[in-house]
């Protein structure tokens, strides 16, 4: 049985690249370009194994706010955040999000 990933990325080029990469690994990908679309998808699906979201989204809520909302609605939801600006955004995310258990290793 395939795992389902809810991908939230506002940059269409990055979104399509990530979709293709995940689908090559036989994952089911549900893609959204913002938090509102992601919430709609999440609420209509029985199963989402992982939320993969950009930290900074252009419109509406941030990826962190989205993750907190999804965890509140469905405790135990797994979350992976990504950013093109890891030093600035990931450190800020770690300081405000309740779901971060430990710091991720930095890529150099």
C-alpha positions, 0 to 999 in steps of 0.5 A: 500500500502506497503512502500519501504525502500532502505537499504544500509549495507555492512555487509551481516549478518546485512543486512539480519537481517535488511531485515527480520526485515523490511519485518516482518513489511510488508515493501518492502525492496530493499537491496544494499551492497554499494553506487553504487548498491544503486544508481542503484536501486534508479534510476530505481525505481519510488518510494523509501519511505526511504533510510536506510543506514549505515554511514560507507560503506567499498567501494566507497561513505559513507552513508552520501555521498549517502544520499546527492546524492539521495536528490539532485536527488530526493528532499524530499527523507527521510533518516535514518542513522545507525551506529555500532559506533554512538558516532564517526560516527553519530556526524561526519555525523551531522556535515557535512550533510545538511539534518540533522534537529536535533540531534537524542537522544542517546541510552545508 
